[in-house]
Amino acid sequence: MSKYKQLTDAYALNTKALIAYRADARDALRGIKDALRKHLGLIVVETDIVRIVSETDESVFPLLAKLNHGDSVSFDVAVSVGGDAGLPKTDVFVSASLSGKSGELVLTVPGINVVRKLKGEEDYQEVAKLMFDAMLKTLEDF
């Protein structure tokens, strides 16, 4: 095998794994968002009440296209509240990060001391519950 062929084969494997990592990260963030929306009892799927945003309050999903092996993406899970009875509208949020380690996605939520491997719907539901509890606690503790 030529050295060039060896290099192109390694590139192909690396790129396929990177594309899979980005797709898995996207699916996990969507899963967390949907699980939190359901946990809150929101029936409308296309709502901006629950959002996954970057630290600059923009959609985090375009950042996933730039992820490389070993990179993590930091984001906020934000829920819009208020606007009723003359109360100002605001966001309640929990900060988190998602990274890929050994072919697995790992969610880290520093504010509530959670480090969890994400494998599917049950994990998303548990994470949504923990994030909800953390948001509620921030509003109740004054």
Secondary structure as a PSIPRED ss2 file (coil, helix, strand):
# PSIPRED VFORMAT (PSIPRED V4.0)

   1 M C   1.000  0.000  0.000
   2 S C   1.000  0.000  0.000
   3 K H   0.000  1.000  0.000
   4 Y H   0.000  1.000  0.000
   5 K H   0.000  1.000  0.000
   6 Q H   0.000  1.000  0.000
   7 L H   0.000  1.000  0.000
   8 T H   0.000  1.000  0.000
   9 D H   0.000  1.000  0.000
  10 A H   0.000  1.000  0.000
  11 Y H   0.000  1.000  0.000
  12 A H   0.000  1.000  0.000
  13 L H   0.000  1.000  0.000
  14 N H   0.000  1.000  0.000
  15 T H   0.000  1.000  0.000
  16 K H   0.000  1.000  0.000
  17 A H   0.000  1.000  0.000
  18 L H   0.000  1.000  0.000
  19 I H   0.000  1.000  0.000
  20 A H   0.000  1.000  0.000
  21 Y H   0.000  1.000  0.000
  22 R H   0.000  1.000  0.000
  23 A H   0.000  1.000  0.000
  24 D H   0.000  1.000  0.000
  25 A H   0.000  1.000  0.000
  26 R H   0.000  1.000  0.000
  27 D H   0.000  1.000  0.000
  28 A H   0.000  1.000  0.000
  29 L H   0.000  1.000  0.000
  30 R H   0.000  1.000  0.000
  31 G H   0.000  1.000  0.000
  32 I H   0.000  1.000  0.000
  33 K H   0.000  1.000  0.000
  34 D H   0.000  1.000  0.000
  35 A H   0.000  1.000  0.000
  36 L H   0.000  1.000  0.000
  37 R H   0.000  1.000  0.000
  38 K H   0.000  1.000  0.000
  39 H H   0.000  1.000  0.000
  40 L C   1.000  0.000  0.000
  41 G C   1.000  0.000  0.000
  42 L C   1.000  0.000  0.000
  43 I C   1.000  0.000  0.000
  44 V C   1.000  0.000  0.000
  45 V C   1.000  0.000  0.000
  46 E C   1.000  0.000  0.000
  47 T C   1.000  0.000  0.000
  48 D C   1.000  0.000  0.000
  49 I C   1.000  0.000  0.000
  50 V E   0.000  0.000  1.000
  51 R E   0.000  0.000  1.000
  52 I E   0.000  0.000  1.000
  53 V E   0.000  0.000  1.000
  54 S C   1.000  0.000  0.000
  55 E C   1.000  0.000  0.000
  56 T C   1.000  0.000  0.000
  57 D C   1.000  0.000  0.000
  58 E C   1.000  0.000  0.000
  59 S E   0.000  0.000  1.000
  60 V C   1.000  0.000  0.000
  61 F H   0.000  1.000  0.000
  62 P H   0.000  1.000  0.000
  63 L H   0.000  1.000  0.000
  64 L H   0.000  1.000  0.000
  65 A C   1.000  0.000  0.000
  66 K C   1.000  0.000  0.000
  67 L C   1.000  0.000  0.000
  68 N C   1.000  0.000  0.000
  69 H C   1.000  0.000  0.000
  70 G C   1.000  0.000  0.000
  71 D C   1.000  0.000  0.000
  72 S E   0.000  0.000  1.000
  73 V E   0.000  0.000  1.000
  74 S E   0.000  0.000  1.000
  75 F E   0.000  0.000  1.000
  76 D E   0.000  0.000  1.000
  77 V E   0.000  0.000  1.000
  78 A E   0.000  0.000  1.000
  79 V E   0.000  0.000  1.000
  80 S E   0.000  0.000  1.000
  81 V E   0.000  0.000  1.000
  82 G C   1.000  0.000  0.000
  83 G C   1.000  0.000  0.000
  84 D C   1.000  0.000  0.000
  85 A C   1.000  0.000  0.000
  86 G C   1.000  0.000  0.000
  87 L C   1.000  0.000  0.000
  88 P C   1.000  0.000  0.000
  89 K C   1.000  0.000  0.000
  90 T E   0.000  0.000  1.000
  91 D E   0.000  0.000  1.000
  92 V E   0.000  0.000  1.000
  93 F E   0.000  0.000  1.000
  94 V E   0.000  0.000  1.000
  95 S E   0.000  0.000  1.000
  96 A E   0.000  0.000  1.000
  97 S E   0.000  0.000  1.000
  98 L E   0.000  0.000  1.000
  99 S E   0.000  0.000  1.000
 100 G E   0.000  0.000  1.000
 101 K E   0.000  0.000  1.000
 102 S C   1.000  0.000  0.000
 103 G C   1.000  0.000  0.000
 104 E E   0.000  0.000  1.000
 105 L E   0.000  0.000  1.000
 106 V E   0.000  0.000  1.000
 107 L E   0.000  0.000  1.000
 108 T E   0.000  0.000  1.000
 109 V E   0.000  0.000  1.000
 110 P H   0.000  1.000  0.000
 111 G H   0.000  1.000  0.000
 112 I H   0.000  1.000  0.000
 113 N C   1.000  0.000  0.000
 114 V E   0.000  0.000  1.000
 115 V E   0.000  0.000  1.000
 116 R E   0.000  0.000  1.000
 117 K E   0.000  0.000  1.000
 118 L E   0.000  0.000  1.000
 119 K C   1.000  0.000  0.000
 120 G C   1.000  0.000  0.000
 121 E H   0.000  1.000  0.000
 122 E H   0.000  1.000  0.000
 123 D H   0.000  1.000  0.000
 124 Y H   0.000  1.000  0.000
 125 Q H   0.000  1.000  0.000
 126 E H   0.000  1.000  0.000
 127 V H   0.000  1.000  0.000
 128 A H   0.000  1.000  0.000
 129 K H   0.000  1.000  0.000
 130 L H   0.000  1.000  0.000
 131 M H   0.000  1.000  0.000
 132 F H   0.000  1.000  0.000
 133 D H   0.000  1.000  0.000
 134 A H   0.000  1.000  0.000
 135 M H   0.000  1.000  0.000
 136 L H   0.000  1.000  0.000
 137 K H   0.000  1.000  0.000
 138 T H   0.000  1.000  0.000
 139 L H   0.000  1.000  0.000
 140 E H   0.000  1.000  0.000
 141 D C   1.000  0.000  0.000
 142 F C   1.000  0.000  0.000
